[in-house]
């Protein structure tokens, strides 16, 4: 009569030897935390620059508006002041929108750079963890197979 294999014991041995690499998990967490910190810095810098630009634009507009609303001696001067204000506002708006676009462009470039670097780091971490897990799993299966014979 052939001896019955103890599959429960074999599975227990295999699962007990299943690799759980806490170092790889810790490294992945650190990589993610570092990337989040860098992305936050990019976002905060952009918010700061945008706020400064908005404040300067508002201050400039109020200064020009003050000049436009001052009392004039001739009725035609009011029309000229309004035309000058509108013209100056159009020019300022174009300049400021270009400045906002530059801020957005920098955020995009910095973000892509960070994502590429993080992707490389994560890929390297995952490759190393997968290789180690594969080696340990192969050794476990070999051990379990030999024990079953």
ABEGO torsion letter per residue (X at the ends): XBBBBBAAAAAAAAAAABBBBAAAAAAAAAAAAAAAAAAAAAAAAAAAAAAAAAAAAAAAAAAAAAAAABBBABAAAAAAAAAAAAAAAAAAAAAAAAAAAAAAAAAAAAAAAAAAAAAAAAAAAAAAAAAAAAAAAAAAAAAAAAAAX
